[in-house]
Amino acid sequence: MINLIANDEKCFPISCGSLEENGIKIDFGESLVDEGGDIHLEKVAILKPDQYYNTKNFAAPPKSADGVILVRDEELYHLYVAELKSARRIQSVKQKDINEKFTTIINNFFQKDFKHIFSDSDYKLKSLSLWLICDPVNIRSGANNPHVYQQKLKALSSMKGVLADYALALKTFSFKGITTPIKLMISPPTIEQDHFIEHAADALKQ
């Protein structure tokens, strides 16, 4: 499956080696990077749907999520769809727009425009993750300062009710037999080959 993407003429122009927008990003753990710190191209494929839709081929480009990541885990695959938002006030990000972006990926990108890769190909999904990645308290700024980091964690914890309420309006999607909602994640989550690590997860526990 990874090789199929690497050799596909439609995928090549929208392939990239990382996923980051305005400081909001996804990290890749040691199991998915080579000695130079670059993603292992036989284990990971990263696609940017916007680069496909925002072209002259679409008079009115549909809204789409920032990235699609496929990770090979032995004979199975983990599929991630991510939208990256740097807005300090998550309430300013319209849930309707987020839902529309993920709808484009599930209904158009996976099942129409890149159907030959994601719908027709003979592969099995182990997991499907839909992420709205944000950092409303700029917690990443305290990564190298334990005191600042703890303050940021407290600020994030105080927002968990707001974030939970916001997430209630995000849609749930199904693809290849897996059903999952769009989930709020704090930047940067870290993807490993057989799992992912949710940054600051304890601060958001109810």
Sequence and secondary structure as in RCSB ss.txt:
>XXXX:A:sequence
MINLIANDEKCFPISCGSLEENGIKIDFGESLVDEGGDIHLEKVAILKPDQYYNTKNFAAPPKSADGVILVRDEE
LYHLYVAELKSARRIQSVKQKDINEKFTTIINNFFQKDFKHIFSDSDYKLKSLSLWLICDPVNIRSGANNPHVYQ
QKLKALSSMKGVLADYALALKTFSFKGITTPIKLMISPPTIEQDHFIEHAADALKQ
>XXXX:A:secstr
 HHHHHT TTTGGGEES  EETTEE EE GGGB TTS B TTTEEEE HHHHHSSTT SS     SEEEEEEETT
EEEEEEEEE   S GGGS HHHHHHHHHIIIIIIIIIITHHHHTSS   EEEEEEEEEE TT GGGGTT HHHHH
HHHHHHHHTHHHHHHHHTTS EEEETTEEEEEEEEES  EE SS EE TTGGGG  
